[in-house]
């Protein structure tokens, strides 16, 4: 039994690592297109991502929840289809699941006003992904690494953590007869768990920036309108 779990965990870890690496290299939500989608499909009244900070936090949370639900449904449909192949299609399934998960995290990043145009912003996105996987990435590691070396290390840690958590549940994929239903359910809850954790990460950072902006307003106002000296 222990040997079976070790083999399963190695398969899961390798599949997740390759899936997220492939997603990192090929999958990216276009911020401009998503900005248009936020306005037209979700009714968020902004013309740039800087405008996100003028939108009520409850409205942003609602959009985030809808994005997570959309990712969950897509992942479930994909898991049901590839799940028919049992263990044979597990690695391709993980690759697609990684792409769906990463796209969901990217959208959540944009919803809360964080773009990923620079290396630093890309690193922050992967810190959020690591947080969603339950992995704590120290700031020291980030500061010492360029993004092309930093991201693969984060992906490795994510794969190790996620495979350890999933090995018991994913063992049902070995049975083709029930693998489709199991694949749909596992993918569904995988995206939900990661989406909710990533949302909490971005939401907290968003609120910190809002509080900081509010705290700085009196000082800026005072600088622009200094008190007049007494006569």
N, C-alpha and C positions, 0 to 999 in steps of 0.2 A: 504493500500500500504506500509506504514511504517513498519507494523507488518510483512508483507511478506519479506521485505528487511532484517529485523532483523533476521528472521528465516533463510533466505538464507545465510546471513553472518555467522551465527553460524555454519551452515553446512559446508560452505567453510573453515572457520577457523579451525574447528575440523578435516576436511579431510586433509587439508594441514599440520596441526600439526602432525597428525598420519603418514601421508605420508613421511614427512621429517625425523621423528624419526625412522621410519622403514628403510628408505634409509640410515640414519646414521649408523644404526646397521648392515645392510646387504650389502649395495652397495659400492663397492670400486674398482676403476680402478687400476689394477696392474701396478705400474710404470715400471717394467722391460718389460712386454709385450707391454706397450704403447711406450716405448723407441724403441723397435724393429719395431713397426708400424710406428713410426716417420721416421725411416731410410728407411724401405722398401716401405711403401705406400705413404709417403709424400716426400721422397727424402731429408730429413734433415741429413746432413753429420756429425753426432755426435756419440760418443760411450758412453757418460754419460750425465747426465743432466747439469753437470758443463759446458759441451761444448756448451750449448745453448747460452752462452754469447759471443760466437765467430760467431754466425750466424747473418746475416743481419736482422734487426728488421722487414723489409718489408716481408721477407720470413716467419718469425714467425707469422706475422699478417695474411698472406695468409692461413697458416695452421689453425690458430685459426678460421678464417671465414669459412673455409671448415668444421671444427668440429661443429661449431654452426649450419651451414646449415644442416648437417647430423642429429643433434639432433632435429632440427625443423621438418624435414621430418618424423622422427620416431614418434615424439609427435603427429603430424597431423594424421598419420595413426592410432595410438592408439586411439586418440580422436574420429576419425570417426567410429571406430569399437564399442567402448564402448558408444559412444554418441547415438547409436540406442536405448539404454535403458532409455534415458531421465534422470530424477532425480534419478532413482533407481541405476544406475551405476556411478553416479557422484563421490561418495567417492572412489570406486576402481580406477576410472580414475585418481583422484587426487593423489592417492598413486603411481601409475605408472608414472604419470607426474613428481612427485617429484623425483623419481628415475632417470628418463631421465635427468631432470634438474641438479641434483647433479652430475651425471656422466659427463655431459657437463662441469660443473664448475671444476671438478677434472682434466679433460683433459686440460682445459685452464690453470690451475695452473701449470701443468707439462710442457706445451708448453713454458711457460715463465720462466721455471727453478725452480719452487717451488714444492718441494716434500712434503709429509705429513706423514712422518715416526714417528715423535715425537708428544707428546701432544701439544707442542707449535705450530708446523706446522699444526696440525689438527685444532687448534683454529684459526689460520690465514686463513685457508680454509673457515671456517664458518663466519669469519669476511667478507670475500669476498662474500659469499652467502648473508649475511645480506646487504652488499652494493648493490648487485644486486637487492635486494628487496626494496631498498630505506630506509634501516634502518641503523642508525648510532650507532655503538657499541663503547662505550668509552673504552679506554685502561685501565682505572681504574677498570672496571668490569672484564676485562680479567685477570689482575694481581691478583685480589683477589680470583679468582675461579680456581679450578682444572677443567680439561677438561670435566670430566663426569657430572659436575654440570653446567659448562659454556654453553655447546652445547644445552641442553634442554631449557635454558633461551633464547638463540639466536633463536632457532626454534619457541618458543612461540611468540617472537617479529616479526619474519618473517611471521608467520601465521596471526597475527593480521593485519599487514600492507598489506599483499597481499590480504587478504579477503576483506578489506575495498576498495581496488582499483578494485577488480574483481566483486563485487556483482552485479553491473548494467549489465555487459556483460554476466555473467554466468546465469542470470535469464532465458535466452533463452533455457537453458537445460531442463526447465520444460516442453517443448513442444516436445514430442518424434518424431513427423513427421519431424521437422527441426533440431532436436538435433544433429544428426550425422554431418551435415555440420557445425553447430555452434561449436561443440566439436572439430572438426578438425582445424577450424580457430583459436579458442581461444588457443588451445594447441600450435599451430604453432607460434603465436605471443607471447605467454607466454615465450617459450624457447628463441625466438629471443631477446626479451627485456632483460631477465635475462642474457642471454649469452653475449650480447653486454656490459651490465653494468659490469659483472664479467671480461670480457676481458679488459675493460678500467682500472679496479682496478689492475689486474695483470700486465698489460702493463706499467702502471705508476711506480709500484714498481720495475719492471725489469729495466726500464730506469734509475731510481734513483740509483740502484746498479751499472749499467754501468758507470754512471757519477762519482760515488764515486770511482770506480776502476781506472778510467782514472786520477782522481785528485790525487790518491795515488801513481801512477807510478813514477812521478819525485822524490818524497821523498824516495821511495824504491830504485830507481836507485842511488840516492845520497848516501844512506846508504851503498849500495854495493860497490860504487866506490867513496869514499870520496876524495875531492881535496887534492893534495899533498901540503905540506907546502913549502913556498918559501925558496930558498937557501939563 
